[in-house]
């Protein structure tokens, strides 16, 4: 637990939340600044800042909770679609440095876009160059 982390304070009942689901490793609660009714955040209870820091054995339970909560949120909000996303790091818009998965109920006429509408710069690199750089990191 991180003493200064808002989400850790929620996990430890030091801060109020509108919890919608909880199990041994995860907690899901309504976002206090929702983008749509039912906007929910799913977090690991352990203080983990970024996806790449999540231990392998916690990956399955976290995404099982995301799957379960997504289904229930869609039913409750009477929508047949959601946008699910992670802002992984400050530059990506991660406001709370604790891994969290957003589940945002969507409607065809809600005026929102796809994930492709978030960033509008492809940068100066070709797809071949990007592929080569990533494969180098993998050791390929």
N, C-alpha and C positions, 0 to 999 in steps of 0.2 A: 504494500500500500504506500502511496505517496500522500503525505499530509496535505499538500497544496492542490492535489488533484480533485476537481469537482466530482468526477465520476467515482473515484475511490471513496469520497465522502458519502455519495449516494449508496454505494455498495455497503458501507458500514453504518448506515442509518443516521448519519450526521447531517444529512441534507435531504430534504423531502423530494420525492419524485412520484410520478404517476406510473407505477410499475404495472406492466401488462403480462409479463412472463418472467419466471425465475426458475433456474435449476441449480445444481451444485456448482457449475462453472461459469454460468452466464446470467445476465440480467438484461431485460428489455423494458424500456420505459418511453413515454411520449417525449418527443423533442419539445423543449420550451419555446423554441422559435420555429414552429412548424411551417413547412412549405406547402402542406396540404393537410386537411383533417386526417388524423391517423398516422401522421409522420412519426415513426418510431425509431429508436436507436437501440441496437443490440451490442452489448459489450462483454468482454471477458471480465470476470470479477477480479482477477489478478491484474495488477497495474502493468500493462504492456503498452508501450507507446505506439509502435508501428507493426504492420502486418508481418514484416520480415523478422520481428522479434518474438512472434508468437511461437511457442514450442510446438513441434509437430503433433504431439499427442493432444493438444488443445484445438488444433485446426478443425478436426472433424466435429467435435462438440459445438464449437462456435458456429460453424456453418449449418449444422443440424438445427440449432436454435434459430438462425436466420430463416431457414426454410420453413420451420414450424410457425414462427411469428408472421412471416410473410403471408402464409395461407390464412391465418386467423384475421390479420388486418384486412386482407382483401375481402374476406367474408363480412366482417363487421362494417366496413366502409362501403360495401356493395360496389366494388370496382373489380375489373378483371385484369388489371395491369398494375405494376409497380416499377419504380426505378429504384435499384439497389446499388448503393455506392459507398466507397471508402475514400475519404480525403486522407491520404497517407503521407503525412508530413506537413509542416507549416506552409511550404511553397504551394502545396496542393489545396490549401484552405483548411487544414486541420486546426480548428480553434481550441480544442481540448486535447492535450497531449496524452491521450489514452485511446487505444484502438477502439473504434466504434464503427458499426455498419448502419448506414441509414436505409430505412425502408420507407419509400415515399409513395403513397397511393396515387394512382394516375387515372385520368379520364381522357378520352379522345379530344375533348374540347377544353382542356385545362390551360392551354396556352404555353405549356412547357415544351421543351425540346428533348432530344435524346442526349445521351452522354457525349455524342459528337458535337453538340452545341456548346460545350463548356470551354474548350480551348480552340482558338482559331489560327494557330500558327503551326505549320508543318516543319518549320526550321529549314536550314540550308542543306541538310543531308538527304541523300537519296535513300530509298528503301534498301538498296543493296548495301550501302555504307552502314546504315543502322543495323541491319542484320549481321554484318561482319563484326561490328563493335560488340554487339550483345553476345554473339558466339564466342568471341575472344574471351569474354569474362567467364563464360561457361567452360573455357578450356578446349573448345572445339577447333 
